[in-house]
Amino acid sequence: CIYLNLFCCAYLIWHRPYNERLRNYNEILNEITILLSADAMILYSDLLNPKQQDMVGWVIVVSILSTIFINLTYVFYLTCLTIKLRATKSYHLFKHN
């Protein structure tokens, strides 16, 4: 599972498959978050004591919440951009009629 995420990250970083730069960055951020969360879950085994496991858990929670916030901000930005473009298009359409 971890190797698959690593290959997905490498593919996104090297090939940039999306046309928009922000979309590429967003997908890279999502894949890195998944990769780090999966790696951190390994630390829940008997390698660490309970206090260290608790700290790793909070790091995972903060990273996931940060990624959710960034994704919601990105979606809000795209929604506002779409509304602006449609409003401009409608304004020009009605202006010329």
Secondary structure, DSSP 8 states (H G I E B T S, - for coil): -HHHHHHHHHHHHHH--SSSHHHHHHHHHHHHHHHHHHHHHHTTTTTS-HHHHHHHHHHHHHHHHHHHHHHHHHHHHHHHHHHHHHHHHHHHHHH--
